[in-house]
């Protein structure tokens, strides 16, 4: 329906409704924009803070795990340092008291066993003296393993406990001290023996395999040099089963981010001393297990600092620690998926998104409800405004339908615009009524004059009819005269054309006569010549005629 055909009520409702809808849409849109912008800002800030907090937490966990492993090494280190002092004290006392060599070796054997038995976390304890460095009587004890003496008599005792409380002893053969076979770390197998003797310091040996009770056991050792007057006379080795480090890494993995964290323990050269993801990778080089970032992490391990790397949506934290004072740094590697770190942030983001969605729906619902309520109020207001107008229109219709009764007046009691309209309309009728009465009288007078004019027109019409008949007769005669005149005109035109044609023919005839006269003269000149020829021809014709007669007679005779 065109806008012009709409009622005032619907025009007011439509225009006011459009304005109201535009305002509500603008306010709701602005509110949604600010809410979305604020939500994005909160989500970004929360994501950053929670991610940083998660990264700080995983770094702290790496340092905590490093401290736990270092504590295990330090316990063994402190225990070994104390026992090393005890061994030197026993040897010193034996020299001072001139203790029998048998009793000394027997006492040493008991002390080593007791020391290992007192610490079930240790895998083994070995005490190896230099040749004749214990009592200078190695030759007397050759092959006496029960007294810790090997095939040469050197005191090289090794006590082991594959399981807590289950102790076995053996005398280390000379081959073990001289074995230079390269192990997994790239170091000789006798590094545990050579390192403290050459460096004069406590050494932490890279993981290596050793046969204990017929089983290859992966272990590491803390080896102490025992020196008297600056001369190293023996080495004390504290063996640590790497199964304990593996168990520690697996326990740490289970406790971090629901087991989604891979925990590895790296040695200075990059061997895996513990790896929660796969125990079969133990003693392998980490750069082979992780080709992308393994070598870089091993290089950074030498710095002895905390290292953080991001690789393929994973966070790798390497916490370096020195297992004992002045040792090369080991490292605890925590490898965790970034989505595990950002899980709380993602949860918060989802909650914020859900709140934003519900808030958006609520605002849209409230906006729609407000728009509907506003439209209803506008419609009611428009109806209230147009109701008096409709009342005035109804009164005007009643006046109009009353055959133009100008004595009736509009009745409207309110002093508003419609009241003013009704008042001025009534005043207009007051002024219009006498004018209409005067017009009515004028119309009646004009009607009488019209009647007289009608009678005169009737008489005039009769006279006009008679004149029409006379004019018609004159027109008929004029028509006949016109037809005759037209015939005369056509005849005159034809005569004129014939005269023109005759004149032209005369001129052409004169020309022909001139040409004919000259031709006749020439012809007369030629006629005499022709006559002579004709006469000759006549003679010849007679001859031909005689011949033809002869031929005819012959033909008759021959019946041709």
C-alpha positions in Angstrom: 0.0 0.0 0.0 1.5 3.4 -0.9 2.5 5.7 1.9 0.0 8.3 0.8 -2.9 5.9 1.4 -2.0 5.1 4.9 -3.9 6.7 7.7 -2.3 9.3 10.0 -2.4 6.7 12.8 -0.4 4.2 10.8 2.0 6.9 9.5 2.7 8.0 13.1 3.1 4.4 14.2 5.3 3.6 11.2 7.6 6.6 11.4 7.9 6.5 15.2 8.4 2.7 15.1 11.2 3.1 12.5 12.9 5.7 14.7 12.5 3.6 17.8 13.8 0.5 16.0 16.8 2.5 14.7 17.6 3.8 18.2 17.2 0.4 19.8 19.3 -1.2 17.1 22.0 1.4 17.6 22.0 1.1 21.3 22.0 -2.7 21.3 24.6 -2.8 18.5 26.8 -0.4 20.5 26.4 -2.4 23.6 27.2 -5.7 21.8 30.2 -4.1 20.2 31.5 -2.8 23.5 30.8 -6.1 25.2 32.5 -8.1 22.5 35.5 -5.7 22.5 35.7 -5.9 26.3 35.4 -9.7 26.1 38.1 -9.9 23.5 40.4 -7.8 25.7 39.6 -9.8 28.8 40.1 -13.1 26.9 43.4 -11.9 25.4 44.7 -10.6 28.8 43.5 -13.7 30.6 45.0 -16.0 28.0 48.3 -14.2 28.2 48.3 -14.2 32.0 47.2 -17.8 32.3 49.7 -18.9 29.7 52.5 -17.0 31.4 51.4 -18.5 34.7 51.2 -22.0 33.3 54.7 -21.5 31.7 56.0 -20.2 35.0 54.4 -23.2 36.8 55.9 -25.7 34.4 59.3 -24.0 34.8 58.9 -24.2 38.5 58.0 -27.8 38.3 61.1 -28.4 36.2 63.2 -26.8 38.9 61.4 -28.8 41.6 62.0 -32.1 39.8 65.6 -31.1 39.3 65.9 -30.4 43.0 64.3 -33.8 43.8 66.8 -35.6 41.5 69.7 -33.5 42.9 68.6 -34.4 46.4 68.9 -38.1 45.5 72.4 -37.5 44.1 73.4 -35.3 47.0 72.2 -38.0 49.5 74.4 -40.5 47.8 77.2 -37.9 47.6 77.1 -37.0 51.2 76.9 -40.6 52.2 79.8 -41.5 50.0 81.9 -38.6 51.3 81.3 -39.7 54.9 82.1 -43.3 54.1 85.2 -42.3 52.2 86.5 -40.5 55.4 85.6 -43.6 57.4 87.7 -45.8 55.0 90.7 -43.5 55.3 90.3 -43.5 59.1 90.2 -47.3 59.2 93.3 -47.5 57.1 95.1 -44.9 59.3 94.1 -46.7 62.5 95.3 -50.0 61.1 98.7 -48.5 60.3 98.9 -46.9 63.7 97.9 -50.1 65.5 99.7 -52.4 63.2 96.5 -54.2 62.6 96.8 -57.5 60.8 96.2 -57.3 57.1 93.7 -60.1 57.2 91.7 -58.4 60.0 91.9 -55.1 58.1 90.6 -56.5 54.9 87.9 -58.4 56.8 87.0 -55.2 58.6 86.9 -53.3 55.3 84.6 -55.9 53.8 82.2 -55.7 56.8 82.2 -51.9 56.7 81.4 -51.7 53.0 78.6 -54.2 53.4 77.2 -52.4 56.4 77.3 -49.1 54.6 75.4 -50.5 51.6 72.9 -52.3 53.8 72.2 -49.1 55.7 71.2 -47.3 52.5 68.7 -49.5 50.5 68.3 -46.8 47.8 71.8 -47.5 46.5 72.5 -50.1 43.9 76.1 -50.9 44.9 79.2 -49.7 46.7 82.7 -50.5 45.5 86.1 -49.8 47.1 89.1 -50.3 44.9 92.6 -49.6 46.2 95.7 -49.1 44.1 97.9 -52.1 44.1 99.4 -52.6 47.6 98.0 -49.3 48.7 95.9 -50.8 51.5 98.3 -52.9 53.4 101.2 -53.6 50.9 100.4 -57.3 51.1 98.3 -57.9 48.0 100.2 -61.0 47.0 99.1 -62.8 50.2 95.4 -62.4 49.3 95.4 -63.2 45.6 92.1 -64.8 44.7 90.5 -64.4 48.1 87.2 -62.8 47.0 85.6 -63.2 50.4 88.1 -60.6 51.6 87.5 -58.3 48.7 90.7 -59.3 46.9 90.8 -60.1 43.1 93.1 -62.4 41.2 96.1 -60.1 41.9 95.3 -59.7 45.6 94.3 -56.0 45.1 91.5 -55.0 47.4 88.7 -54.4 44.8 85.5 -55.1 46.7 82.1 -54.6 45.2 78.9 -55.0 47.2 75.5 -54.8 45.3 71.9 -55.1 46.2 69.7 -55.6 43.1 66.8 -55.5 45.5 66.7 -53.8 48.9 68.2 -56.1 51.6 69.5 -58.6 49.1 73.3 -58.1 49.1 75.9 -59.9 47.1 79.7 -59.3 47.0 82.4 -59.8 44.4 85.9 -58.9 43.8 86.3 -56.7 40.8 88.7 -58.3 38.3 91.6 -56.3 36.9 89.8 -56.4 33.5 87.2 -54.0 34.9 89.8 -51.4 35.7 91.5 -51.8 32.4 88.4 -52.1 30.2 88.4 -49.2 27.6 85.4 -50.4 25.6 83.3 -47.4 24.5 80.0 -47.2 26.2 76.7 -45.5 25.2 78.0 -42.2 26.3 81.1 -42.4 24.1 83.3 -42.8 27.1 85.5 -45.8 28.0 83.9 -48.4 30.3 86.5 -47.8 33.0 85.8 -44.1 33.3 84.5 -44.7 36.7 88.0 -45.8 37.7 90.0 -43.4 35.5 88.1 -40.1 36.1 88.8 -39.6 39.8 92.4 -40.7 39.5 93.2 -38.3 36.7 91.1 -35.3 37.8 91.5 -35.8 41.6 87.9 -34.7 41.9 84.6 -36.5 42.6 83.2 -37.7 39.3 79.6 -38.4 38.2 79.9 -41.1 35.6 77.7 -41.1 32.5 75.1 -43.9 32.5 76.5 -47.3 31.6 75.5 -51.0 31.7 77.0 -53.3 34.2 76.4 -57.0 34.8 75.0 -57.7 38.2 73.8 -61.2 39.0 73.7 -62.0 35.3 71.6 -59.0 34.4 72.6 -55.9 32.5 71.8 -53.0 34.8 71.9 -49.4 33.6 73.4 -47.2 36.3 75.5 -44.2 37.1 78.2 -43.8 39.7 79.5 -41.1 42.0 83.2 -41.9 42.4 85.3 -40.4 45.1 89.1 -40.3 45.0 90.7 -41.3 48.3 94.0 -39.5 48.8 96.7 -39.6 51.4 99.3 -36.9 51.4 98.1 -35.8 48.0 98.4 -39.2 46.5 95.3 -41.1 45.4 95.4 -44.6 46.9 91.8 -45.7 46.2 88.4 -44.9 44.7 85.1 -45.3 46.3 82.1 -45.7 43.9 78.5 -45.1 44.9 76.3 -46.8 42.3 72.8 -45.5 41.6 70.3 -47.6 39.7 68.8 -45.5 36.9 65.5 -47.4 37.5 65.0 -45.0 40.4 65.4 -42.0 38.1 63.0 -43.6 35.6 60.5 -44.2 38.4 61.0 -40.6 39.4 60.4 -39.3 35.9 57.2 -41.4 35.5 55.8 -40.2 38.8 56.5 -36.6 37.8 54.8 -37.2 34.5 51.7 -38.6 36.1 51.5 -35.6 38.5 51.8 -32.9 35.8 48.8 -32.1 33.7 47.1 -35.4 34.0 50.0 -37.4 32.6 50.3 -35.4 29.4 53.8 -34.2 30.3 56.8 -36.1 29.2 59.6 -36.0 31.7 63.2 -36.7 30.7 66.5 -36.7 32.6 69.5 -35.7 30.5 73.1 -36.3 31.3 75.8 -33.8 30.3 76.5 -35.6 27.0 72.8 -35.9 26.2 72.0 -39.4 27.3 68.6 -40.2 28.6 68.9 -41.3 32.3 65.1 -41.2 32.6 62.3 -40.9 30.1 58.7 -41.3 31.1 57.4 -41.7 27.5 59.4 -44.8 26.7 61.7 -46.7 29.0 63.4 -48.4 26.0 64.9 -45.1 25.1 67.1 -45.0 28.2 70.8 -44.6 27.6 70.1 -43.3 24.0 71.2 -39.9 22.9 68.4 -37.4 23.1 69.3 -35.8 19.8 68.3 -39.1 18.2 65.1 -39.4 20.2 64.2 -35.7 19.3 65.8 -34.8 16.0 64.3 -31.4 15.8 65.3 -29.8 19.2 67.3 -32.5 20.9 70.7 -31.2 19.9 69.8 -27.6 20.7 68.6 -28.6 24.1 71.8 -30.6 24.8 73.9 -27.6 23.8 72.0 -25.3 26.1 72.3 -27.8 28.9 76.0 -26.9 29.2 75.0 -23.3 30.1 73.5 -24.6 33.4 70.4 -22.3 33.0 66.7 -22.8 32.6 65.8 -23.1 29.0 62.4 -22.8 27.4 61.6 -23.7 23.8 58.4 -23.8 21.7 58.2 -26.5 19.1 55.2 -27.8 17.1 52.6 -26.7 19.6 54.6 -28.1 22.5 56.5 -26.3 25.3 59.9 -27.8 26.3 61.4 -26.7 29.6 64.9 -27.8 30.4 65.9 -27.2 34.0 69.7 -27.7 34.5 71.1 -28.8 37.8 74.5 -30.0 39.2 74.0 -33.3 40.8 76.9 -32.7 43.1 79.1 -29.6 43.6 81.4 -28.8 40.7 79.9 -31.5 38.5 78.8 -30.9 34.9 75.1 -30.0 34.7 72.4 -32.5 34.2 69.0 -31.6 33.1 65.3 -32.3 33.7 63.2 -31.9 30.6 59.5 -31.3 30.8 57.8 -31.6 27.4 54.1 -30.6 27.6 51.5 -29.8 24.9 50.7 -26.1 24.8 47.0 -26.9 24.9 47.5 -28.6 28.2 49.1 -25.4 29.6 46.4 -23.2 28.1 43.6 -25.5 29.2 42.4 -23.2 32.0 42.7 -20.3 29.7 40.7 -22.1 27.0 38.1 -23.0 29.6 37.9 -19.4 30.7 37.6 -18.4 27.1 34.7 -20.8 26.5 33.0 -19.6 29.7 33.4 -16.0 28.5 32.1 -16.9 25.1 29.1 -18.6 26.7 28.5 -15.6 28.9 28.8 -13.3 25.9 26.4 -15.5 23.9 23.9 -15.5 26.7 24.4 -11.7 27.2 24.0 -11.1 23.5 20.8 -13.1 23.4 19.5 -11.3 26.5 20.3 -7.9 25.0 18.7 -8.9 21.7 15.6 -10.2 23.6 15.4 -7.1 25.7 15.9 -4.8 22.7 13.2 -6.7 20.8 10.9 -6.6 23.8 11.6 -2.8 24.2 11.0 -2.3 20.5 7.7 -4.2 20.6 6.6 -2.4 23.7 7.6 1.0 22.2 5.7 0.2 19.0 2.7 -0.7 21.1 2.9 2.5 23.1 3.4 4.5 19.9 0.4 2.8 18.3 -1.7 3.6 21.4 -0.4 7.2 21.4 -1.2 7.5 17.7 -4.6 6.1 18.3 -5.2 8.5 21.1 -4.1 11.4 18.8 -6.2 10.3 15.9 -9.3 9.4 17.8 -10.4 13.0 18.2 -9.6 13.6 14.5 -11.8 10.6 13.6 -14.5 12.1 15.8 -14.3 15.4 14.0 -14.2 13.6 10.6 -17.3 11.7 11.6 -19.1 14.9 12.5 -18.1 16.5 9.2 -19.3 13.3 7.4 -22.6 13.7 9.3 -22.9 17.3 8.2 -22.0 16.4 4.6 -24.5 13.6 4.5 -27.3 15.9 5.8 -27.8 17.5 2.4 -25.5 20.4 3.2 -27.3 21.5 6.4 -25.1 24.5 7.3 -27.1 25.1 10.5 -25.3 22.3 12.2 -22.0 22.9 14.1 -19.0 20.8 15.3 -19.0 20.1 19.0 -15.5 19.5 20.6 -14.9 20.4 24.2 -11.1 20.1 24.5 -8.9 23.2 24.1 -6.3 21.6 21.8 -5.5 21.8 18.2 -8.6 19.9 17.2 -10.7 22.2 19.4 -9.2 25.2 17.6 -9.9 23.5 14.3 -13.5 22.9 15.2 -13.9 26.5 16.4 -12.6 28.0 13.3 -14.6 25.6 11.2 -17.8 26.7 13.0 -16.8 30.3 12.4 -16.3 29.5 8.7 -19.8 28.1 8.6 -21.1 31.2 10.3 -19.6 33.3 7.5 -20.5 30.8 4.8 -24.2 30.4 5.7 -25.4 33.9 4.7 -23.2 33.8 1.6 -24.8 30.5 0.6 -28.3 31.9 1.2 -27.5 34.9 -1.0 -26.2 32.5 -3.6 -29.4 30.5 -3.4 -31.5 33.6 -4.0 -29.3 34.5 -7.0 -29.6 31.1 -8.3 -33.4 31.2 -8.1 -33.5 34.6 -10.0 -31.1 33.2 -12.5 -33.4 30.2 -12.9 -36.4 32.5 -13.9 -34.2 34.3 -16.3 -33.2 31.0 -17.7 -36.9 30.0 -18.2 -37.5 33.1 -20.2 -34.4 32.5 -22.2 -35.6 29.0 -22.9 -38.9 30.3 -24.4 -37.1 32.8 -26.5 -34.7 30.1 -27.6 -37.7 27.9 -28.6 -39.1 30.6 -30.8 -35.7 31.3 -32.2 -35.3 27.6 -32.9 -38.5 27.5 -34.9 -37.4 30.4 -37.0 -34.1 28.9 -37.5 -35.6 25.7 -38.7 -37.6 27.6 -41.4 -34.5 29.5 -42.4 -32.6 26.2 -42.5 -35.1 24.8 -45.0 -34.8 27.8 -47.2 -31.0 27.8 -46.9 -31.2 24.1 -47.8 -33.0 24.9 -51.0 -30.5 27.6 -51.9 -27.8 25.1 -51.1 -29.3 22.6 -53.4 -29.5 25.1 -56.3 -26.0 26.2 -55.5 -24.9 22.7 -55.6 -26.4 22.1 -59.0 -24.9 25.3 -60.4 -21.6 24.3 -58.9 -21.8 20.9 -60.7 -22.6 22.7 -64.0 -19.8 25.1 -63.5 -17.5 22.2 -62.8 -18.6 20.5 -66.1 -18.0 23.7 -68.0 -14.6 24.1 -66.4 -13.7 20.6 -67.3 -14.8 21.1 -71.0 -12.9 24.4 -71.2 -9.8 22.6 -69.8 -10.2 19.9 -72.4 -10.6 22.4 -75.2 -7.5 24.3 -74.1 -5.6 21.0 -74.0 -6.9 20.1 -77.5 -5.8 23.6 -78.8 -2.4 23.1 -77.3 -2.1 19.6 -78.9 -3.3 21.0 -82.3 -0.8 23.8 -82.2 2.0 21.3 -81.4 0.7 19.0 -84.2 0.7 21.9 -86.6 4.3 22.8 -85.8 5.3 19.1 -86.2 3.3 18.9 -89.6 5.1 21.9 -91.0 8.4 20.4 -90.2 7.3 17.1 -91.8 6.0 19.0 -94.9 9.4 20.7 -95.3 11.2 17.4 -95.0 8.7 15.8 -97.4 9.1 18.6 -100.0 12.8 18.1 -100.1 12.4 14.3 -100.3 9.9 14.6 -103.1 12.3 16.7 -105.1 15.0 14.1 -104.7 12.5 11.4 -105.5 11.4 13.1 -108.7 15.0 13.2 -109.8 15.4 9.5 -109.2 12.0 8.6 -110.8 13.2 9.1 -114.4 16.1 6.8 -113.8 13.9 4.3 -112.2 11.4 4.4 -115.1 14.0 3.4 -117.6 15.0 0.5 -115.4 11.4 -0.4 -115.0 10.9 -0.5 -118.7 13.8 -2.8 -119.1 12.4 -4.9 -116.3 9.0 -5.1 -118.1 10.7 -6.4 -121.2 12.5 -9.0 -119.2 9.2 -9.9 -117.5 7.6 -10.6 -120.7 10.4 -12.9 -121.6 10.1 -14.6 -118.3 6.3 -14.9 -118.9 6.9 -16.7 -122.1 9.3 -19.1 -120.4 6.7 -19.7 -117.7 4.1 -20.5 -120.3 6.4 -23.1 -121.8 7.0 -24.6 -118.4 3.3 -24.6 -117.6 2.5 -26.4 -120.8 5.2 -28.9 -120.2 3.8 -29.4 -116.7 0.3 -30.0 -118.0 1.6 -32.5 -120.4 3.7 -34.3 -117.8 1.0 -34.0 -115.2 3.4 -32.4 -112.7 
